[in-house]
Amino acid sequence: MAELTISGDIHPILKDDYASEWMGIEVVALDDGHATIRMTLRQEMLNGFGMAHGGMIFAFGDTAFALACNPAKPKPGEAAIDPGTITVASGVDINFLKPAFRGQVLTAVANRRASTGRSGLYDIQIYAADPVERAAAPVQSELVAEFRGRSRTISKK
């Protein structure tokens, strides 16, 4: 699938998402309950140890979580999405497994694991890979963090 940059045309929640825009997030794939996004780590995203700041990794995973929780449009044959509700995080856990460094490309893959009523459970894996030339061999990615999100659909008010 072609790369897509952050835009409200891709998903309505991205229209005014200035944090994701600043991070340079690209949307790779979207489906109900699934999102894959990508970004390159820049110098201003690093901590004092020269590795990705944990808050940047968390914010990146949180964007994938939000996209997976809030379908951009209903599936064929389903009722329209209630414009008066949004799905937000009710709680999250993150485990940092390995450091990521400037210039590496992060990819987050979010998937719904369960959904009952207004509650959901999502797993997001975050991988880091060194940038490669487009003609080079497939990228070797390493799992750098596991993010688990619990969601709740609420009124927009």
C-alpha positions in Angstrom: 0.0 0.0 0.0 1.3 3.5 -0.8 2.4 5.7 2.1 -0.1 8.2 3.4 0.8 11.2 5.5 -1.4 12.5 8.4 -4.6 14.0 7.0 -8.2 14.3 8.0 -8.9 12.8 4.6 -7.4 9.5 5.8 -9.2 9.5 9.1 -11.4 12.2 10.7 -9.5 12.1 14.0 -6.4 13.2 12.3 -7.8 16.4 11.0 -6.6 18.5 14.0 -4.1 16.1 15.4 -1.1 18.4 15.6 1.0 16.0 17.8 0.8 13.2 15.2 1.6 15.8 12.4 4.6 17.1 14.4 5.9 13.5 14.9 5.7 13.0 11.1 3.5 9.9 11.3 2.5 8.2 8.1 -0.5 5.9 7.9 0.4 2.7 6.2 -2.9 0.7 6.6 -6.3 1.2 8.2 -9.2 -1.1 8.8 -11.8 -1.5 11.5 -9.9 -2.7 14.6 -6.5 -2.3 12.9 -4.0 0.4 12.1 -0.3 0.4 10.9 1.6 3.6 11.1 5.2 4.7 10.6 7.6 7.5 11.6 11.3 8.3 11.6 13.0 9.2 14.9 14.4 12.7 14.8 16.9 14.4 17.1 14.3 16.3 19.1 12.6 13.0 19.9 15.6 11.7 21.8 16.3 11.7 25.6 19.6 12.5 27.3 20.9 9.0 26.6 20.6 9.6 22.8 17.8 7.1 22.5 14.1 7.6 21.7 12.3 9.3 24.6 9.8 6.9 26.2 7.1 9.5 25.8 7.7 9.6 22.0 7.3 5.8 21.8 4.2 6.0 24.0 2.6 8.8 21.9 3.4 6.9 18.7 1.7 3.7 20.0 -1.2 5.8 21.3 -1.9 7.2 17.8 -2.0 3.7 16.4 -4.4 2.7 19.2 -6.7 5.6 18.5 -6.8 4.9 14.8 -7.6 1.2 15.4 -10.4 2.1 18.0 -12.2 4.7 15.8 -13.2 3.3 12.4 -13.0 5.9 9.7 -16.2 4.7 8.1 -18.7 1.8 8.6 -18.2 -1.5 6.8 -20.6 -2.2 3.9 -24.0 -3.1 5.3 -23.4 -1.7 8.7 -25.1 1.3 10.3 -23.3 4.6 10.2 -20.9 5.4 13.0 -22.6 7.4 15.7 -21.2 10.9 15.3 -22.0 11.7 18.9 -19.5 9.2 20.3 -15.8 8.7 20.3 -13.6 5.8 21.6 -10.8 6.8 24.0 -8.3 5.1 26.2 -9.6 3.9 29.6 -6.1 2.6 30.5 -2.9 1.5 28.9 0.3 -0.4 29.7 3.6 -0.2 27.8 6.7 -2.3 28.1 9.9 -1.0 26.7 12.0 -3.9 25.4 14.9 -2.3 23.5 16.0 1.2 22.7 15.5 2.9 19.4 17.8 5.6 18.0 17.9 8.6 15.7 17.2 7.9 12.1 15.5 4.6 12.8 12.0 4.0 11.3 9.4 3.0 13.8 6.4 1.0 12.8 3.4 0.4 15.1 0.9 -2.3 14.3 -2.4 -2.1 16.3 -5.0 -4.9 16.4 -8.2 -5.2 18.3 -8.2 -8.4 20.5 -11.6 -8.1 22.0 -14.7 -5.9 22.0 -17.8 -6.1 24.2 -20.4 -3.4 24.4 -18.5 -0.1 24.8 -15.2 -1.6 25.9 -12.3 -3.0 23.9 -8.8 -4.4 24.2 -6.0 -3.7 21.8 -2.4 -4.8 21.4 0.1 -2.6 19.6 3.6 -3.8 18.7 6.2 -1.1 18.0 9.2 -2.1 15.8 12.4 -0.2 14.9 14.5 -0.7 11.8 17.4 1.1 10.3 16.5 3.0 7.1 17.4 1.3 3.9 17.4 2.1 0.2 14.1 1.2 -1.5 15.9 -1.3 -3.7 17.6 -3.0 -0.8 16.6 -6.3 0.9 13.6 -6.4 3.2 14.0 -4.3 6.4 15.1 -6.3 9.5 12.9 -4.9 12.3 13.3 -5.4 16.1 10.4 -5.3 18.6 11.1 -2.3 20.8 7.9 -1.9 22.8 4.6 -3.7 23.5 1.6 -1.4 24.2 -1.8 -2.7 25.4 -4.7 -0.4 25.4 -8.2 -0.7 27.0 -10.8 1.4 25.2 -14.2 2.9 26.1 -16.7 4.5 23.8 -18.1 7.6 25.3 -20.3 10.6 24.4 -18.3 13.4 22.6 -19.7 16.0 25.0 
